[in-house]
């Protein structure tokens, strides 16, 4: 599953929460991990795999992911805090 691209423009001090919601009765996080990717100025960076946030995003303490496995509705949220 790949979601549509979205563009977010924030001012200093604003935070952002992005949601990825889907419904299924057969979902395996090992075989289908949820990832967030950042695309900016022609570069692509993977932010996470499920609850594991990668560098350099981890060391900023600005990124947090939450997963709600309420079968059949799943929700993965990425919260980006301002700095």
LINCOR-V261466 format. One record per backbone hydrogen bond with DSSP energy under -0.5 kcal/mol. CO is the residue of the C=O (numbers start at 1). NH is the residue of the N-H. Records with the same first field share a line. If there is no record, write none. Layout:
CO=NH / NH
This chain:
8=10
11=14
16=80
18=78
20=76
22=74
24=72
27=29
28=32
33=35
34=50
36=47 / 48
37=39
38=40 / 45
40=43
43=40
45=38
47=54
49=52
51=53
52=49
54=57 / 58
56=60
57=60 / 62 / 63
58=61
62=81
64=79
66=77
67=69
68=70 / 75
69=71
70=73
72=24 / 74
73=70
74=22
75=68
76=20
77=66 / 79
78=18 / 80
79=64 / 81
80=16
